[in-house]
Amino acid sequence: MSRLTFLYQMDLPHRAVAVYTYLHDRANKNGECWPSVNKIAGDIKLSPATVRRAIKDLKNAKLITTKQRYRSNGEKSSLLFKIIPVNLRL
């Protein structure tokens, strides 16, 4: 059985399932990745606005956390996405 089977049993929109799968596939051993919203949108053929809604869905479901990253000059960079392990979700 797939490690992501739980995802299909949750009441999540399709957009959230697609974005979670994308992030899960790209996460390092610590469950972290940092693709831009535009990169995610382009790769899975969704609009950036839809990806942002999916990220909100996933945060509300306590499947991911995000943290804003910054460049050395203080400008915003991409978000740091952290996959929350299934056994740690509340």
N, C-alpha and C positions, 0 to 999 in steps of 0.2 A: 504494500500500500504506500502511496506517495506521502512524503512528509508534509505536503500542503493540503491534504484531504480536508483538514479542519476548516480551511479557507472556504471551500465550496459548501460547507454546512452552515456557514454564517449568513446572516441577512445583510449582505453587502452588495452594492451596485456592481455591475460588470466592470465599470471603469476602475473601481478600487481593487478588484481582483487582478486586473491587468497590470496596474501600477505596482501592487504588492509583489506579484510574480517577477516583474522586471527588477525591482529593488532586491528581492531575495536572490535572484540569479547573479547579481553584480556585487553583492555584499562580500566583504572580506571575512576572515575567520572570526572577527569580533562583531560581525553583523552590521558593519558600517560601509556606506558608500556615499558618494557625493556628486551624482550626475545633476546637471542643471535641469530645470523644469522643461526648457526648450529641447534639450537632448532626449529626455524621456518621451516628450510629446512626439518628436520626429521619429524616434525608433519604434514606437508602438502605434503610430498613426492616429493620435488623438490631439485635440487642440490644447494649447497650454492652459487655458481656463478649465478644461475638463480634468487635466492632470492636477491642477491646484485643488479642485473639488474632491478628487480621489484622495489626495494627500490628507485633506481635512477629514474625509470619511475614515481613513486608516488611523489617524490620530485619535479620533473619537472612539474607535473600536479598540484602542490601546494596542494596536499591532505595530506601530512605529512611533518614534519620537524624531523631532527635527531640531537642529540647532543652526542658527545663522553663522556662516563663516565669513571672515573678512580678509582682504588683501593687506599687505604690509603698509599700503598708503591709506588704509581706513575704508576703502570702498567695499561694498558688499560683494561677496563671492557666492558660490553655490551653497545650498543647504547641505548639512551633514545629516544623512538619514541613518537611523539606528533601528534595526529590526529587534523587536522585543521578543525574546524566546517565549514560546507557547506556555511553558510551565511557570513563567514569571508574570503573565498577564493577570490583572485583577478584574 
